[in-house]
Amino acid sequence: MPPADDLPSFLHSVAPILDRWGYLAIAGVIGVESFGVPAPGQTIMVAAAIYSSWGRLDIFAVAAISFVAAVLGDNVGYWIGVRGGRKAVHRFGKYIFITPARLERAERFFARRGNRIVVVARFIDGLRQLNGVIAGITAMPWRTFLIYNAIGAALWVGFWCTVSYLLGTHLVEIINHLHKYLYWAIGVGVIAVGTYVWLHMRRIRRRRAREADAPVTVEDAPA
């Protein structure tokens, strides 16, 4: 069975914790990361999945524990946001450029697209840690958050556990190879986002133009 030293270098920091605490380490690190504490949750999950490919852990237990810890941690973050997040933003938000007006816009944005954000946030550093807190601050309905957070956690755990288990220590070689195409991927992403914004703004302008050209009815006329 390969030793922990055979792990890719970026996983060495979590190997001692995983060696000593096993499944408890997975639950603890992913749980605290999920309610806002900086912790290597994704890193320890990848390392645990590689351990599973060596027979040192059970991959189904790793996936189940990771999923439960992610969902519970995000829900703790959600209630932190609900109970104290708004007050903290109004008191200290100006120091990090989060004004009450910006918070209101974020609430409206979450009301329209919050479910999609919650699903994809798991795959984005920064959002993964603060996903629940932001949802709580912006008053996203808890049932909606719970459902879409569970979907996002399932996709996140399923993707990384499957990839890490099947590829094992070859994962880093593949990631390094993909980095050659990083700037191409960024360029495509920028073009895609720019195109979406342009189409969205054009649709808004056309709708406003139609509203401006619409005839005024008797009901609409001022008294």
Contacts in CASP RR format, 6 or more apart in sequence:
PFRMAT RR
TARGET T0000
AUTHOR 0000-0000-0000
METHOD contacts of the structure
MODEL  1
MPPADDLPSFLHSVAPILDRWGYLAIAGVIGVESFGVPAPGQTIMVAAAI
YSSWGRLDIFAVAAISFVAAVLGDNVGYWIGVRGGRKAVHRFGKYIFITP
ARLERAERFFARRGNRIVVVARFIDGLRQLNGVIAGITAMPWRTFLIYNA
IGAALWVGFWCTVSYLLGTHLVEIINHLHKYLYWAIGVGVIAVGTYVWLH
MRRIRRRRAREADAPVTVEDAPA
1 54 0 8 1.000
1 55 0 8 1.000
1 56 0 8 1.000
2 54 0 8 1.000
2 169 0 8 1.000
4 12 0 8 1.000
4 15 0 8 1.000
4 16 0 8 1.000
4 18 0 8 1.000
4 19 0 8 1.000
5 12 0 8 1.000
6 169 0 8 1.000
7 15 0 8 1.000
7 47 0 8 1.000
7 50 0 8 1.000
7 169 0 8 1.000
8 169 0 8 1.000
8 171 0 8 1.000
8 172 0 8 1.000
9 172 0 8 1.000
10 43 0 8 1.000
10 172 0 8 1.000
11 43 0 8 1.000
11 46 0 8 1.000
11 47 0 8 1.000
11 50 0 8 1.000
13 40 0 8 1.000
13 43 0 8 1.000
14 25 0 8 1.000
14 29 0 8 1.000
14 40 0 8 1.000
14 43 0 8 1.000
14 44 0 8 1.000
14 47 0 8 1.000
15 47 0 8 1.000
17 25 0 8 1.000
17 29 0 8 1.000
17 44 0 8 1.000
18 25 0 8 1.000
18 26 0 8 1.000
18 44 0 8 1.000
18 47 0 8 1.000
18 48 0 8 1.000
18 51 0 8 1.000
22 48 0 8 1.000
22 57 0 8 1.000
23 57 0 8 1.000
23 61 0 8 1.000
23 62 0 8 1.000
23 65 0 8 1.000
25 44 0 8 1.000
26 44 0 8 1.000
26 45 0 8 1.000
26 48 0 8 1.000
26 62 0 8 1.000
26 65 0 8 1.000
26 66 0 8 1.000
26 69 0 8 1.000
27 65 0 8 1.000
27 68 0 8 1.000
27 69 0 8 1.000
28 69 0 8 1.000
29 39 0 8 1.000
29 40 0 8 1.000
29 41 0 8 1.000
29 44 0 8 1.000
30 39 0 8 1.000
30 41 0 8 1.000
30 44 0 8 1.000
30 45 0 8 1.000
30 65 0 8 1.000
30 66 0 8 1.000
30 69 0 8 1.000
30 70 0 8 1.000
30 73 0 8 1.000
31 39 0 8 1.000
31 41 0 8 1.000
31 69 0 8 1.000
31 70 0 8 1.000
31 72 0 8 1.000
31 73 0 8 1.000
31 76 0 8 1.000
32 39 0 8 1.000
32 73 0 8 1.000
33 39 0 8 1.000
33 40 0 8 1.000
33 41 0 8 1.000
33 42 0 8 1.000
33 128 0 8 1.000
33 129 0 8 1.000
34 69 0 8 1.000
34 70 0 8 1.000
34 71 0 8 1.000
34 72 0 8 1.000
34 73 0 8 1.000
34 74 0 8 1.000
34 76 0 8 1.000
34 77 0 8 1.000
34 128 0 8 1.000
34 129 0 8 1.000
34 131 0 8 1.000
34 132 0 8 1.000
35 73 0 8 1.000
35 74 0 8 1.000
35 76 0 8 1.000
35 77 0 8 1.000
35 80 0 8 1.000
35 132 0 8 1.000
35 133 0 8 1.000
36 77 0 8 1.000
36 129 0 8 1.000
36 130 0 8 1.000
36 133 0 8 1.000
37 129 0 8 1.000
38 129 0 8 1.000
42 128 0 8 1.000
42 156 0 8 1.000
42 160 0 8 1.000
45 62 0 8 1.000
45 66 0 8 1.000
45 157 0 8 1.000
45 160 0 8 1.000
45 161 0 8 1.000
45 164 0 8 1.000
46 160 0 8 1.000
46 164 0 8 1.000
46 171 0 8 1.000
47 164 0 8 1.000
48 57 0 8 1.000
48 62 0 8 1.000
48 66 0 8 1.000
49 59 0 8 1.000
49 62 0 8 1.000
49 63 0 8 1.000
49 160 0 8 1.000
49 161 0 8 1.000
49 162 0 8 1.000
49 163 0 8 1.000
49 164 0 8 1.000
49 165 0 8 1.000
49 168 0 8 1.000
50 164 0 8 1.000
50 165 0 8 1.000
50 168 0 8 1.000
50 169 0 8 1.000
50 171 0 8 1.000
51 57 0 8 1.000
51 62 0 8 1.000
52 58 0 8 1.000
52 59 0 8 1.000
52 62 0 8 1.000
52 161 0 8 1.000
52 165 0 8 1.000
53 59 0 8 1.000
53 164 0 8 1.000
53 165 0 8 1.000
53 166 0 8 1.000
53 168 0 8 1.000
59 161 0 8 1.000
59 165 0 8 1.000
62 161 0 8 1.000
63 157 0 8 1.000
63 158 0 8 1.000
63 161 0 8 1.000
66 157 0 8 1.000
66 161 0 8 1.000
67 153 0 8 1.000
67 154 0 8 1.000
67 157 0 8 1.000
70 122 0 8 1.000
70 153 0 8 1.000
70 156 0 8 1.000
70 157 0 8 1.000
71 146 0 8 1.000
71 149 0 8 1.000
71 150 0 8 1.000
71 153 0 8 1.000
74 131 0 8 1.000
74 132 0 8 1.000
74 145 0 8 1.000
74 149 0 8 1.000
74 153 0 8 1.000
75 132 0 8 1.000
75 145 0 8 1.000
75 146 0 8 1.000
75 149 0 8 1.000
77 132 0 8 1.000
77 133 0 8 1.000
77 136 0 8 1.000
78 132 0 8 1.000
78 133 0 8 1.000
78 135 0 8 1.000
78 136 0 8 1.000
78 140 0 8 1.000
78 142 0 8 1.000
78 145 0 8 1.000
78 149 0 8 1.000
79 136 0 8 1.000
80 133 0 8 1.000
80 136 0 8 1.000
81 132 0 8 1.000
81 133 0 8 1.000
81 134 0 8 1.000
81 135 0 8 1.000
81 136 0 8 1.000
81 137 0 8 1.000
82 136 0 8 1.000
82 137 0 8 1.000
82 139 0 8 1.000
85 133 0 8 1.000
85 136 0 8 1.000
85 137 0 8 1.000
86 103 0 8 1.000
86 137 0 8 1.000
89 98 0 8 1.000
89 100 0 8 1.000
89 103 0 8 1.000
89 137 0 8 1.000
90 100 0 8 1.000
90 103 0 8 1.000
93 99 0 8 1.000
103 137 0 8 1.000
103 138 0 8 1.000
106 134 0 8 1.000
106 137 0 8 1.000
106 138 0 8 1.000
107 138 0 8 1.000
107 139 0 8 1.000
110 117 0 8 1.000
110 134 0 8 1.000
110 135 0 8 1.000
110 138 0 8 1.000
110 140 0 8 1.000
111 140 0 8 1.000
114 135 0 8 1.000
114 140 0 8 1.000
114 148 0 8 1.000
115 144 0 8 1.000
115 147 0 8 1.000
115 148 0 8 1.000
116 148 0 8 1.000
117 127 0 8 1.000
117 131 0 8 1.000
118 131 0 8 1.000
118 132 0 8 1.000
118 135 0 8 1.000
118 140 0 8 1.000
118 145 0 8 1.000
118 148 0 8 1.000
118 149 0 8 1.000
118 152 0 8 1.000
119 148 0 8 1.000
119 151 0 8 1.000
119 152 0 8 1.000
119 155 0 8 1.000
120 127 0 8 1.000
120 152 0 8 1.000
121 127 0 8 1.000
121 128 0 8 1.000
121 131 0 8 1.000
121 152 0 8 1.000
122 128 0 8 1.000
122 131 0 8 1.000
122 152 0 8 1.000
122 153 0 8 1.000
122 155 0 8 1.000
122 156 0 8 1.000
123 155 0 8 1.000
123 156 0 8 1.000
123 159 0 8 1.000
127 134 0 8 1.000
128 156 0 8 1.000
131 149 0 8 1.000
132 145 0 8 1.000
132 149 0 8 1.000
135 145 0 8 1.000
135 149 0 8 1.000
136 145 0 8 1.000
163 171 0 8 1.000
164 171 0 8 1.000
167 174 0 8 1.000
END
